[in-house]
Amino acid sequence: MSNESLNSFLVKQTGVDREELIDETSLEGDLSVYGDDAVELIVAFGKEFHVDVSNFMAADYFSAEGDPVLPAIINFFTGKNEKKVKHLKLKHLQRAIIAGRLDEDIIHF
């Protein structure tokens, strides 16, 4: 499976320009994919490329949908830190296609 197939899939799913897609492109940080849209994209990715995504923990890699201001204010007054998400990049999806699965072992290979 070529990188071009993955790029075409991401262009179709996100509407991003193909020129923006490089190995280090982050799905959330660069393509603004988060929340339910991120989960839908990962499920569609699994189906399209025959990748097992059942062990992928989306909540670790994507922020929830909604207004970020109120939680930030609450965290400020309660002294809690905002949860930092990990970065899922195109290179991780490329590895997942080769391995047939998307999980922590593939991402941190």
C-alpha positions in Angstrom: 0.0 0.0 0.0 1.5 3.3 -1.0 1.7 6.6 0.9 -0.3 8.0 -2.0 -3.3 5.8 -1.0 -3.1 7.0 2.6 -2.8 10.6 1.5 -5.8 10.3 -0.8 -7.8 8.8 2.0 -6.8 11.7 4.3 -7.6 14.3 1.7 -11.1 12.7 1.2 -11.7 12.4 5.0 -10.4 15.8 6.1 -10.5 18.1 3.1 -6.9 19.1 3.7 -4.6 20.0 0.8 -2.4 17.0 -0.3 0.7 19.3 -0.1 0.2 19.6 3.7 0.7 15.8 4.2 4.1 14.7 5.3 5.3 11.9 7.6 5.4 14.3 10.6 1.8 15.7 10.0 -0.2 15.3 13.2 -3.8 14.4 12.8 -5.0 16.7 15.6 -2.3 19.3 15.7 -2.0 19.9 11.9 -5.2 18.5 10.4 -7.5 19.6 13.3 -9.1 16.2 13.7 -10.5 15.6 17.2 -13.4 14.2 19.1 -16.0 12.1 17.4 -14.6 13.0 14.0 -11.2 11.5 15.0 -12.9 8.2 16.1 -14.8 8.1 12.9 -11.6 8.7 10.9 -9.7 5.9 12.7 -12.6 3.4 12.2 -12.8 4.4 8.5 -9.0 4.1 8.3 -9.1 0.6 9.8 -11.8 -0.5 7.3 -10.1 1.1 4.3 -6.7 -0.4 4.9 -7.6 -3.6 6.8 -6.0 -2.4 10.0 -7.1 -3.7 13.4 -7.8 -0.6 15.5 -9.5 -2.3 18.4 -6.5 -1.7 20.7 -6.0 1.9 19.8 -6.9 4.3 22.6 -8.3 7.3 20.8 -8.8 9.3 24.0 -5.0 9.4 24.5 -4.4 10.9 21.1 -7.4 13.2 20.5 -9.1 16.0 22.5 -12.8 15.9 23.1 -15.2 18.0 21.2 -16.7 21.1 22.7 -15.7 24.5 24.1 -12.2 24.4 25.5 -12.6 27.7 27.5 -14.8 26.5 30.3 -12.7 23.4 31.2 -9.6 25.6 31.1 -11.2 28.1 33.6 -12.2 25.2 35.8 -8.7 23.7 35.7 -7.2 27.1 36.5 -9.3 27.6 39.6 -9.0 23.9 40.8 -5.3 23.7 40.1 -5.6 20.8 37.8 -3.5 20.5 34.7 -5.1 20.2 31.3 -4.7 16.7 29.9 -2.0 16.6 27.2 -2.8 14.4 24.2 -0.1 12.3 22.4 0.5 13.0 18.8 -0.7 10.5 16.1 1.2 11.2 12.9 1.0 10.1 9.3 4.1 8.0 9.8 2.2 6.0 12.6 -0.7 5.3 10.2 1.8 4.2 7.6 3.4 1.7 10.0 -0.1 0.5 11.0 -0.9 -0.3 7.4 2.3 -2.4 7.1 1.7 -4.2 10.4 -2.1 -4.6 10.0 -2.8 -3.0 13.4 -2.7 0.3 15.2 -1.6 0.2 18.8 1.1 1.6 21.2 3.7 -0.9 20.0 3.3 0.3 16.4 3.2 4.0 17.3 6.3 3.8 19.4 8.3 1.4 17.2 
